[in-house]
Amino acid sequence: MNRKIRATLLSAALVSASLLTATAHAQLAPSAQPAPQAGTAAEARKANIVIIGTGGTIAGAGASATNTAAYQSAVVPVDKIIASVPEVSKVANVKGEQIFQIGSESFNNERLLKLGKRVSELLKQPDVDGIVITHGTDTIEETAYFLNLTLKSDKPVVVVGSMRPGTALGADGALNLYDAVLVASNPASRGKGTLVVLNDEIQTGRDVTKSNTFKTETFRSPFGPLGYVVEGRTLYYRIPARPHTTQTEFDIDRIDSLPEVAVVYAYGNVNPASIDAAVKNGAKAIVYAATGNGSVGDYMVEPLKAARAKGVQIVRASRTGSGVVIRNGEQPDDKYDWIVTDDQLPQKARILMALALTRTNDSKALQQIFWKY
């Protein structure tokens, strides 16, 4: 092959290699104007989100940056919390409203009803697309379950908190709030009931529970989260199976008070007088947080039967933390006219029982409600 032909072939090879390299670089390099991925806030106009402050650790402050578990909760106003996370304004049009400034252990029926009614009012406004509620983690699961059962809207409602105050090293509140606004702004969150967002996870208000006193991954569901928030994306993998919000018979706008429902905790050598005390204090129902599969000690059967004879509903629950309590399993519930919780934890069974008693006092109908929700 002569020199001229060789030069021509070499030149052609170099041009080909150059084209291939340019193509590869174009495929690997990010586009100057990347297309928005599904689930990002760039897909549509900014949503209008109201952030309701109730206090809790997310509104807390410690004496030093190393105080991650010892601090004062409920001292930072909600507007200041919002201002500390300017990234939320890129996701949604947000405004704050302070309704309480308390630790969530101080929530009672009156405060629960006040919060629920205010959320209901806001959801009716056409210029409100979703609600975020900053809340202490101690009873976040009870508030979320209550709202999940009583709000009559399919707009997103997200309850958020933190395990560390904003002053602490490794504080989790800022990202949790940002994620909560992302979730509340996303149309995919509509119709899924009240949600709880912490630690990059989206949980349903029905199932979630706090499982550890200080770890940031404390919130768990026996069935896992509904989805995750990852790099600004809201990712769902499952949906709630039990009725909620618009599907329930409970309407926050029609409930002005809740009956007293007591939770009595079982343990070895539990004093039967605890049942009598609940009855004397006006309990309309007692959720007995029993051992195992709702087991009741032989010396506790008669006090519970006596309470039922006085018209107090008896609900067998389990203190184990998960699992189904079987009717007529450990106890002859049909014979004693008692109720079982299905899989609800005692503290959530209290919420459901209080709501159920606003509808009926018939034990058979109440049992159906527990199996339904």
C-alpha positions as CSV (number, residue, x, y, z in Angstrom):
1,M,0.0,0.0,0.0
2,N,1.6,3.3,-1.0
3,R,2.1,6.3,1.3
4,K,-0.8,8.4,-0.1
5,I,-3.4,5.6,0.4
6,R,-2.1,4.9,3.9
7,A,-2.4,8.6,4.8
8,T,-6.0,8.7,3.4
9,L,-7.1,5.6,5.5
10,L,-5.4,7.0,8.6
11,S,-7.2,10.3,8.2
12,A,-10.6,8.6,7.8
13,A,-10.0,6.5,10.9
14,L,-9.1,9.6,12.9
15,V,-12.3,11.3,11.8
16,S,-14.4,8.2,12.6
17,A,-12.8,8.0,16.1
18,S,-13.4,11.6,16.7
19,L,-17.1,11.3,15.8
20,L,-17.5,8.3,18.1
21,T,-15.8,10.1,20.9
22,A,-18.0,13.1,20.4
23,T,-21.1,10.9,20.4
24,A,-20.1,9.1,23.6
25,H,-19.4,12.4,25.3
26,A,-22.8,13.7,24.3
27,Q,-24.5,10.6,25.7
28,L,-22.6,10.8,29.0
29,A,-22.6,14.5,29.6
30,P,-25.6,16.1,31.2
31,S,-27.9,18.0,28.9
32,A,-27.8,21.8,29.2
33,Q,-31.6,21.7,29.7
34,P,-32.4,18.4,31.3
35,A,-36.0,17.2,31.1
36,P,-37.8,17.1,34.5
37,Q,-38.0,13.6,36.0
38,A,-41.4,12.3,37.1
39,G,-42.1,13.2,40.7
40,T,-40.2,16.5,40.8
41,A,-41.7,19.9,41.6
42,A,-40.7,21.2,38.1
43,E,-43.6,19.3,36.5
44,A,-46.2,21.9,37.3
45,R,-46.9,25.2,39.0
46,K,-45.9,25.7,42.6
47,A,-48.5,24.4,45.0
48,N,-49.9,26.6,47.9
49,I,-49.0,24.9,51.1
50,V,-50.0,26.0,54.6
51,I,-47.6,24.9,57.4
52,I,-49.3,24.7,60.7
53,G,-47.0,24.8,63.8
54,T,-47.9,22.9,66.9
55,G,-44.5,22.8,68.6
56,G,-42.5,19.7,69.4
57,T,-38.8,19.0,68.9
58,I,-38.8,20.4,65.4
59,A,-39.5,23.7,67.2
60,G,-37.0,23.0,70.0
61,A,-33.6,24.3,71.0
62,G,-30.7,23.0,73.1
63,A,-28.1,24.7,75.2
64,S,-25.3,23.5,72.9
65,A,-24.9,21.8,69.6
66,T,-24.2,18.5,71.3
67,N,-27.6,18.4,73.0
68,T,-29.4,16.0,70.7
69,A,-31.7,14.5,73.3
70,A,-31.7,17.0,76.2
71,Y,-33.3,20.3,75.0
72,Q,-36.4,22.5,75.4
73,S,-39.1,21.7,72.9
74,A,-41.7,24.0,71.4
75,V,-39.8,27.4,71.6
76,V,-39.2,28.3,68.0
77,P,-42.1,29.9,66.1
78,V,-43.2,28.2,62.9
79,D,-42.4,31.2,60.7
80,K,-38.8,31.1,62.0
81,I,-38.6,27.4,61.2
82,I,-39.8,28.0,57.7
83,A,-37.3,30.9,57.2
84,S,-34.5,28.5,58.3
85,V,-35.3,26.2,55.3
86,P,-35.3,28.7,52.3
87,E,-35.3,25.7,49.9
88,V,-39.0,25.1,50.6
89,S,-39.9,28.3,48.7
90,K,-38.4,26.8,45.5
91,V,-40.9,23.9,45.9
92,A,-44.1,25.7,47.0
93,N,-45.7,28.9,48.0
94,V,-45.7,28.4,51.8
95,K,-47.2,30.4,54.7
96,G,-47.1,29.5,58.4
97,E,-49.8,29.5,61.0
98,Q,-49.1,28.8,64.7
99,I,-52.0,27.0,66.4
100,F,-50.1,25.6,69.4
101,Q,-46.6,25.8,70.9
102,I,-46.5,22.6,73.0
103,G,-44.7,19.3,73.3
104,S,-46.9,16.7,71.7
105,E,-47.2,14.8,75.0
106,S,-49.6,17.7,75.9
107,F,-52.0,16.9,73.2
108,N,-55.5,16.1,74.5
109,N,-58.9,15.6,73.0
110,E,-59.7,19.4,73.0
111,R,-56.5,20.3,71.1
112,L,-56.9,17.4,68.7
113,L,-60.3,18.6,67.8
114,K,-59.2,22.2,67.4
115,L,-56.3,21.2,65.1
116,G,-58.6,18.9,63.1
117,K,-61.2,21.6,62.6
118,R,-58.7,24.2,61.5
119,V,-57.1,21.8,59.0
120,S,-60.6,21.1,57.6
121,E,-61.3,24.8,57.2
122,L,-58.0,25.3,55.3
123,L,-58.6,22.3,53.0
124,K,-61.9,23.8,51.9
125,Q,-60.1,26.9,50.6
126,P,-59.5,26.7,46.8
127,D,-56.2,28.4,47.1
128,V,-54.8,25.8,49.5
129,D,-53.4,22.7,47.8
130,G,-52.1,20.9,50.9
131,I,-51.2,21.1,54.6
132,V,-48.0,20.4,56.5
133,I,-48.2,20.1,60.3
134,T,-45.1,20.4,62.4
135,H,-45.6,18.2,65.4
136,G,-43.8,16.6,68.3
137,T,-42.9,13.0,67.7
138,D,-44.3,11.6,71.0
139,T,-47.9,11.5,69.8
140,I,-47.5,12.3,66.1
141,E,-48.9,8.8,65.3
142,E,-52.1,9.5,67.3
143,T,-52.7,12.9,65.7
144,A,-52.0,11.5,62.2
145,Y,-54.4,8.6,62.7
146,F,-57.1,10.9,64.0
147,L,-56.8,13.2,61.0
148,N,-56.6,10.2,58.7
149,L,-60.0,9.1,60.0
150,T,-61.8,12.4,60.1
151,L,-60.8,14.8,57.4
152,K,-63.1,15.0,54.4
153,S,-60.7,15.9,51.6
154,D,-58.3,14.1,49.3
155,K,-55.8,17.0,49.4
156,P,-52.4,16.0,50.9
157,V,-52.0,16.4,54.7
158,V,-48.5,15.7,55.9
159,V,-47.5,15.6,59.6
160,V,-43.8,16.1,60.2
161,G,-41.4,16.3,63.1
162,S,-37.8,15.7,64.1
163,M,-35.9,13.7,66.6
164,R,-33.2,16.4,67.2
165,P,-33.7,20.2,67.7
166,G,-32.5,22.6,65.1
167,T,-29.6,23.6,67.3
168,A,-28.1,20.1,67.4
169,L,-25.3,18.6,65.3
170,G,-27.0,16.3,62.8
171,A,-30.3,18.1,63.2
172,D,-32.9,16.3,61.0
173,G,-35.8,18.9,61.1
174,A,-34.8,21.0,58.1
175,L,-34.6,18.1,55.7
176,N,-37.8,16.5,57.2
177,L,-39.7,19.8,56.6
178,Y,-38.4,20.2,53.1
179,D,-39.4,16.6,52.3
180,A,-42.8,17.1,53.9
181,V,-43.4,20.2,51.7
182,L,-42.3,18.2,48.6
183,V,-44.8,15.4,49.5
184,A,-47.6,17.8,50.2
185,S,-47.0,19.6,46.9
186,N,-47.0,16.5,44.8
187,P,-50.3,15.5,43.1
188,A,-49.4,11.9,43.6
189,S,-50.0,12.4,47.3
190,R,-53.7,13.2,46.8
191,G,-56.1,10.6,48.1
192,K,-53.6,8.7,50.3
193,G,-54.9,9.9,53.6
194,T,-52.8,11.7,56.3
195,L,-49.1,11.0,55.9
196,V,-46.2,11.2,58.2
197,V,-42.8,12.1,56.7
198,L,-39.5,11.7,58.6
199,N,-36.1,10.3,57.8
200,D,-36.7,10.2,54.0
201,E,-39.7,7.9,54.4
202,I,-43.4,8.5,53.7
203,Q,-45.6,6.6,56.2
204,T,-49.3,6.2,56.4
205,G,-50.9,7.8,59.5
206,R,-52.7,4.5,60.2
207,D,-49.7,2.2,60.5
208,V,-46.8,4.3,61.7
209,T,-45.5,4.3,65.2
210,K,-42.5,5.6,67.2
211,S,-40.2,2.7,68.1
212,N,-37.2,4.3,69.7
213,T,-36.6,7.2,72.1
214,F,-33.8,9.0,70.3
215,K,-32.9,7.4,66.9
216,T,-33.8,9.4,63.8
217,E,-35.1,6.2,62.1
218,T,-37.5,5.6,65.0
219,F,-40.7,5.7,62.9
220,R,-41.8,2.3,61.7
221,S,-44.7,0.5,60.1
222,P,-45.2,-3.3,60.3
223,F,-45.9,-3.1,56.5
224,G,-43.1,-0.7,55.6
225,P,-43.4,2.9,54.3
226,L,-45.6,3.9,51.4
227,G,-42.6,5.4,49.7
228,Y,-39.5,7.6,50.0
229,V,-38.3,11.1,49.3
230,V,-35.0,10.9,47.4
231,E,-33.1,13.9,45.9
232,G,-36.2,16.0,45.7
233,R,-38.3,13.2,44.2
234,T,-41.5,11.7,45.8
235,L,-41.5,8.0,45.1
236,Y,-44.5,5.8,46.0
237,Y,-44.5,2.0,46.0
238,R,-47.8,1.1,47.7
239,I,-51.1,2.7,48.8
240,P,-53.2,2.4,52.0
241,A,-55.7,-0.5,51.9
242,R,-57.9,0.5,54.8
243,P,-60.6,3.3,54.5
244,H,-59.5,6.9,55.3
245,T,-60.6,10.5,55.0
246,T,-63.4,10.7,52.5
247,Q,-64.1,7.0,52.8
248,T,-64.9,7.0,56.5
249,E,-68.1,7.7,58.5
250,F,-66.3,10.1,60.8
251,D,-66.4,13.9,60.0
252,I,-64.4,16.3,62.0
253,D,-66.8,19.1,61.1
254,R,-69.6,17.2,63.0
255,I,-67.6,16.2,66.1
256,D,-67.5,18.7,68.9
257,S,-66.4,16.4,71.7
258,L,-64.9,12.9,72.2
259,P,-65.9,10.4,74.9
260,E,-63.4,9.4,77.5
261,V,-61.6,6.2,76.5
262,A,-59.0,4.8,79.0
263,V,-56.0,2.7,78.2
264,V,-55.0,0.2,81.0
265,Y,-51.6,-1.4,80.7
266,A,-51.2,-5.1,81.6
267,Y,-48.2,-6.5,83.4
268,G,-47.5,-9.2,85.9
269,N,-49.3,-8.4,89.1
270,V,-51.3,-5.6,87.5
271,N,-53.7,-4.1,90.1
272,P,-57.4,-4.8,89.3
273,A,-58.2,-1.4,90.9
274,S,-56.9,0.2,87.7
275,I,-60.1,-0.9,85.9
276,D,-62.3,0.4,88.7
277,A,-60.4,3.7,88.6
278,A,-61.1,4.1,84.8
279,V,-64.8,3.4,85.4
280,K,-65.0,5.9,88.2
281,N,-63.3,8.6,86.1
282,G,-66.0,8.3,83.5
283,A,-64.5,6.0,80.8
284,K,-67.0,4.9,78.2
285,A,-64.6,2.3,77.0
286,I,-61.4,0.7,78.3
287,V,-58.6,-0.5,75.9
288,Y,-56.8,-3.2,77.8
289,A,-53.2,-3.3,76.5
290,A,-52.8,-6.9,77.3
291,T,-49.8,-9.2,77.0
292,G,-49.3,-11.5,74.0
293,N,-52.4,-12.0,71.8
294,G,-54.5,-9.9,74.1
295,S,-54.1,-12.3,77.1
296,V,-56.0,-11.4,80.2
297,G,-54.8,-12.7,83.6
298,D,-57.4,-14.8,85.5
299,Y,-57.6,-12.2,88.3
300,M,-58.4,-9.4,85.7
301,V,-61.3,-11.2,84.0
302,E,-63.9,-10.4,86.7
303,P,-63.0,-6.7,87.0
304,L,-63.3,-6.3,83.2
305,K,-66.6,-8.2,83.1
306,A,-67.9,-6.0,85.9
307,A,-66.9,-2.9,84.0
308,R,-68.8,-4.2,80.9
309,A,-71.8,-4.9,83.1
310,K,-71.8,-1.2,83.9
311,G,-72.0,-0.3,80.2
312,V,-68.3,0.3,79.6
313,Q,-67.0,-1.2,76.4
314,I,-64.0,-3.5,76.8
315,V,-61.4,-3.7,74.0
316,R,-58.6,-6.3,74.0
317,A,-55.4,-5.0,72.6
318,S,-51.8,-6.1,72.7
319,R,-48.8,-4.4,74.2
320,T,-46.4,-6.3,71.9
321,G,-46.2,-3.6,69.3
322,S,-47.6,-5.5,66.3
323,G,-49.8,-8.3,65.2
324,V,-53.5,-9.2,65.1
325,V,-55.5,-9.9,68.3
326,I,-57.8,-12.8,67.5
327,R,-61.4,-12.7,68.6
328,N,-62.4,-15.6,70.9
329,G,-58.7,-16.6,71.0
330,E,-57.3,-15.9,74.4
331,Q,-60.7,-15.0,75.8
332,P,-64.3,-15.9,75.0
333,D,-65.1,-12.4,73.6
334,D,-68.6,-13.4,72.4
335,K,-69.5,-14.6,75.8
336,Y,-68.2,-11.5,77.6
337,D,-69.4,-9.1,74.9
338,W,-65.8,-7.7,74.5
339,I,-64.1,-6.3,71.4
340,V,-60.7,-7.0,69.8
341,T,-58.5,-4.4,68.1
342,D,-57.5,-6.3,65.0
343,D,-53.9,-5.0,64.6
344,Q,-54.2,-1.6,66.1
345,L,-51.8,-0.5,68.9
346,P,-53.5,0.5,72.2
347,Q,-52.9,4.2,71.7
348,K,-54.4,4.2,68.2
349,A,-57.2,1.9,69.4
350,R,-58.1,4.6,71.8
351,I,-58.5,7.1,69.0
352,L,-60.6,4.8,66.9
353,M,-62.8,3.8,69.8
354,A,-63.4,7.4,70.8
355,L,-64.5,8.2,67.2
356,A,-66.6,5.0,66.9
357,L,-68.5,5.9,70.1
358,T,-69.7,9.1,68.5
359,R,-71.5,6.8,66.0
360,T,-72.7,3.9,68.0
361,N,-72.6,2.1,71.4
362,D,-73.5,-1.3,70.0
363,S,-70.6,-3.7,70.7
364,K,-71.2,-5.7,67.5
365,A,-71.1,-2.5,65.4
366,L,-68.1,-1.4,67.2
367,Q,-66.3,-4.6,66.5
368,Q,-67.1,-4.2,62.8
369,I,-65.5,-0.7,62.9
370,F,-62.3,-2.1,64.4
371,W,-62.1,-4.8,61.6
372,K,-62.9,-2.1,59.0
373,Y,-60.3,0.5,59.9
